[in-house]
Amino acid sequence: MRAVLIFGFLEIILAKQCSNSQKCSNGGSCNIHTGVCACRIGYSGVLCETNVYPSCSYGCAHSNVMSCACLRECSQHPILIEAQSNYPCYDNEGYWDTWQENIKTKVLEGDALKKKVDQSLCKNGCSGDQGICEHFVQENKYGCLCKLGYVGHSCETETEWACFNACSNHGRCVAAQCSCDQGFFGIDCSIDLRTQNALHVYAQDEGPLSVFDIPLPAAGAVPEELPLVQNRFHPNTLKIYVYELPAWLNLEQIVDKGYGYVHQNYDIYNAYHVFLERLLHDWNVRTLNPREADFFYVPTFSYGVHGNGGRPIEQSRRVLNYLKLKYPTHFSRLGGANHILWAVNDDGLCPIPADLSGYLWLTHNGATHTNYELLEHDDDQKCFNPLHGIVVPGSEGDKVQEFYLTYGVEYNSTTVAFPFHVRRSIYFYFSGGYRFGDSHYSQGVRQQVFQLFSNTSGFVIRSSEGDAPARMRNSTFCLIPTGSGWTHRMTYSMANGCIPVIIQDGIVQPFSSILPYEDFSVQIFRSQVPQLEKILRGITEEEIVFLQTSVAHYASYFIWDVMDRARFAKNTGGIHERSLYGGILKALHHKKSILHADVG
């Protein structure tokens, strides 16, 4: 009761800054618990009154062209320097240049300088400031490059889904960033500041945290009883706190590079966006009280800086250094081991730097070492550590819906998506690239399988083909090898009812801590590839039916649960437990028990 009264008094004091007579300007959102405006990209100041990029008509929001003066201003930001290392721009006379580190080099188109295209040459002038007209030389036509938040041939339609959760129906999506209605706050405006009670403590201000007297285990203490790890868990047994970070620290590079469109849920690297959208509206798990949090979610949005070919090292360090300075008490108990970050790029954290190895990483790449030939050695090129990470299936995109519709089953239902015990005409199937001569690609597995079994009866082994999903639906076994990074074939195999044959030495599989892979897959070592046909033919018909039945049962863990994204415009919950999102929560619940056992 004392904590409630003290925090209520502090809340009244803090609320006076931006919630009463003054209001955040330029689309900023007010947090009445701290009295601080959260400014949209391109603005700063107590009330977001200062334009940080005055030469930019649209801030630093992404387009393929912008004025060189605007680009110079944007590039003063250290993150944007990485994101825009060699960006096209135009000067005051309308001629194109590239600008990098104050060096301007003319870009030639034939023998003439390429000039900025007159907006009137494109349909409806690209709707004014909503797009930029460009001449596509190869097709010899003009077209609009739409800025974030706009779609259509003339960029005429504003799309609310360029923002997280379409701003939860409590704000307006402006240039891929929410401008929240008064009384709402957060990256998706999902925090209702008018109705949250005092026990929902906000970490934007550390003061109120000190009034809570919560005893922590003494150093070295061992819990009397380790909680059992169960495949089912009540949502209230897991609590996750989501940091609200300033846009300049984590969101600006996404908007600048155009990754706001990733919110449309089609990209295979989109898992961290979809997960965050689910979590922000999952009030059974999400907490606003950092004192009761089992985990702290850190939305670094590193992919907006490094893309799929880089690593999230520097961006993660930036954000973590900011958090450790601002909220040191959140790191004091476990040193950050309960802080969740994503690495959705091809190589994950491989090799992982020592200063980042103690955090909890969600990644698609479960490779434990950089060189699979050195798996038995204690080399310094270590990658994924199962104690400090969870391997998560990639974002399958909306294309998986097609697999479900083929069987006449609603995508977000709990019904089994395919008839699992039907005879299939293809016994073993794989299609993909091979890179013959590159022994490190796919650990040599794809090449060896092709050379040994491409002419084997019942085996269909081909180069990449467009009808792969249909063939998977007609196959008993499907090869799941590596490529040059992680693979999304596991999802496609499970979604199509094809028993996965996993040949990936030293690679931890998605959700391996919670799913019984022996029940729905066949796993063999690379050295056993020559015996592949013998191993598969030795599996009895009864065993095949069991494996297919198990594939049908566990397939939903590899697929996001909802196609109707509008469902998440309301805080109604109803998230499918046996889904990819539910699998992440269960895996985190597993990690929670380990952390509790290791306190001190």
Sequence and secondary structure as in RCSB ss.txt:
>XXXX:A:sequence
MRAVLIFGFLEIILAKQCSNSQKCSNGGSCNIHTGVCACRIGYSGVLCETNVYPSCSYGCAHSNVMSCACLRECS
QHPILIEAQSNYPCYDNEGYWDTWQENIKTKVLEGDALKKKVDQSLCKNGCSGDQGICEHFVQENKYGCLCKLGY
VGHSCETETEWACFNACSNHGRCVAAQCSCDQGFFGIDCSIDLRTQNALHVYAQDEGPLSVFDIPLPAAGAVPEE
LPLVQNRFHPNTLKIYVYELPAWLNLEQIVDKGYGYVHQNYDIYNAYHVFLERLLHDWNVRTLNPREADFFYVPT
FSYGVHGNGGRPIEQSRRVLNYLKLKYPTHFSRLGGANHILWAVNDDGLCPIPADLSGYLWLTHNGATHTNYELL
EHDDDQKCFNPLHGIVVPGSEGDKVQEFYLTYGVEYNSTTVAFPFHVRRSIYFYFSGGYRFGDSHYSQGVRQQVF
QLFSNTSGFVIRSSEGDAPARMRNSTFCLIPTGSGWTHRMTYSMANGCIPVIIQDGIVQPFSSILPYEDFSVQIF
RSQVPQLEKILRGITEEEIVFLQTSVAHYASYFIWDVMDRARFAKNTGGIHERSLYGGILKALHHKKSILHADVG
>XXXX:A:secstr
 HHHHHHHHHHHHHTTTTSSS    TT EEETTTTEEE  TTEESTTS EES TT TTTT   S  BHHHHHHHT
TSHHHHHHTTTEEEE TTSBEEEEETTEEEE EETTEE B   GGGSGGGGGGGGEEEEEETTTTEEEEEE TTE
ESTTS EE GGGSGGGGGGSEEEETTEEEE TTEESTTS EETTT  TTS  TT SGGGGG       TT   SS
     SS  GGG  EEE    HHHHTHHHHHHTGGGGGGS  TT HHHHHHHHHHT TTTEES GGG SEEE   
 THHHHTTTS SHHHHHHHHHHHHHH THHHHTTTTTTEEEEE STTTTSS  GGGTTSEEEES  BSBS GGGT
TS  S B   GGGEEE      TTHHHHHHHTT  TTSSS SS  S   SEEEEEES   TT TTGGGGHHHHHH
HHHTTSTTEEEES  TTHHHHHHTEEEEEE   SS  SHHHHHHHTT EEEE  TTB  TTTTTS HHHH EE  
GGGGGGHHHHHHTS HHHHHHHHHHHHHHGGGGS S S GGGGGS      SSSHHHHHHHHHHHHHHHHHHT  
